Amino acid sequence: MTRNTFGNIFTLTTFGESHGEAVGGVVDGMPAGIEIDTTFIQQELNRRRPGQSKITTSRNEPDTVELLSGVFEGKSTGCPIGFIVRNTNQHSQDYENMRCLFRPSHADYTYHTKYGVRDHRGGGRSSARITISRCVAGALAKLALRQLGITIQAYTSQVGDIALEHDYNEYDLSLAETNAVRCPDAETAERMETLITKVKAEGDTIGGVITCVIKGCPVGLGEPEFGKLHAQLGAAMLSINAVKGFEYGEGFAGVTARGSQQNDVFINKDGKIATATNRSGGIQGGISNGEDIYFRVAFKPVATLLMQQDTVDLEGNPTTLTARGRHDPCVLPRAVPIVEAMAAMTILDAYLANKTARI
């Protein structure tokens, strides 16, 4: 299995399986001299951890991170930062009935066909638990971006057919962390949570959309022709489990407008060149233009249902599957920090690459 490394200059190489001893990674390219706030890193993991509310899986893992290298007296040394998070609450027996079956819409069939072997316990390497490593590396990237004045905030903007009515400028995004759904509007969050609770009681699952906003990004990030910033962000988001779509700026909504309605007109704002509107989503020609970067990520409903489904066994014989174990009825609340982590790594990687663009 290859391609376990993300990034070009700031890189993350991950390892581990859902029901193995641990998951972890190695971050390379972390600038030296960055203050490493271990409390902040753990808080980012806590936002992703299971069992944090009644609408998430009941798997109870502390997800405590251990930094193994690359940090001295509270600062990054510039050396690779190795880290590990041990698995402590696996219920592998819950997956025994899946050993010889292919779960619908999971990676079981494709992994089995490609590699000739698969870990049926929670999906093994294809499990969303592997995103722990992304959250640790993303937290490190956030610490570096903090010194540059760049902030990243994601939130749940839609669950099923319940969606926020306005764009991000109309909400206090800090309120996203005040409820279990991670939606910045309290009334909408309550409706979303009610829907997720109802779906969970039925043994079913539901998807939705996460919106992410990046503020303070300087002009110039992105490497055309094949390293456009929006393409890098899209690839990062589409690598997350259960993601089915990515759009930035006006996205698909903009296709009905005329060019005269869609263009972002340049203005002089406080002595600096800016745009009067931001339909481009902070990226033009594949390069950041200094405006807010905002994008949306679509997540499908979780594939594991606590109800009977038709499937086939390893020989292709028709059979049925009733999943057991602990599963999320909606992945969005726990995916918010993962979206932020991938955005942070992408932006930091692009920033470091941009430092070599001009003498």
HELIX and SHEET records of a PDB file:
HELIX    1   1 THR A   38  ARG A   48  1                                  11    
HELIX    2   2 SER A   92  MET A   98  5                                   7    
HELIX    3   3 ASP A  108  TYR A  115  1                                   8    
HELIX    4   4 GLY A  124  SER A  126  5                                   3    
HELIX    5   5 ALA A  128  THR A  131  5                                   4    
HELIX    6   6 ILE A  132  ARG A  146  1                                  15    
HELIX    7   7 TYR A  168  GLU A  170  5                                   3    
HELIX    8   8 LEU A  173  THR A  178  5                                   6    
HELIX    9   9 ALA A  186  ALA A  201  1                                  16    
HELIX   10  10 LEU A  229  LEU A  238  1                                  10    
HELIX   11  11 GLY A  251  THR A  256  5                                   6    
HELIX   12  12 GLY A  259  GLN A  262  1                                   4    
HELIX   13  13 LEU A  332  ASN A  354  1                                  23    
SHEET    1   A 5 THR A   5  PHE A   6  0                                        
SHEET    2   A 5 THR A  11  GLY A  16 -1                                        
SHEET    3   A 5 ALA A  22  ASP A  28 -1                                        
SHEET    4   A 5 ILE A  81  ARG A  86 -1                                        
SHEET    5   A 5 VAL A  65  LEU A  67 -1                                        
SHEET    1   B 2 VAL A  71  PHE A  72  0                                        
SHEET    2   B 2 LYS A  75  SER A  76 -1                                        
SHEET    1   C 5 ILE A 162  ALA A 163  0                                        
SHEET    2   C 5 THR A 151  VAL A 159 -1                                        
SHEET    3   C 5 GLY A 208  LYS A 215 -1                                        
SHEET    4   C 5 ILE A 293  PHE A 299 -1                                        
SHEET    5   C 5 VAL A 243  TYR A 248 -1                                        
SHEET    1   D 2 PHE A 266  LYS A 269  0                                        
SHEET    2   D 2 LYS A 272  THR A 275 -1                                        
SHEET    1   E 2 ILE A 283  GLN A 284  0                                        
SHEET    2   E 2 ILE A 287  SER A 288 -1                                        
SHEET    1   F 2 GLN A 308  VAL A 312  0                                        
SHEET    2   F 2 PRO A 318  THR A 322 -1                                        
END                                                                             
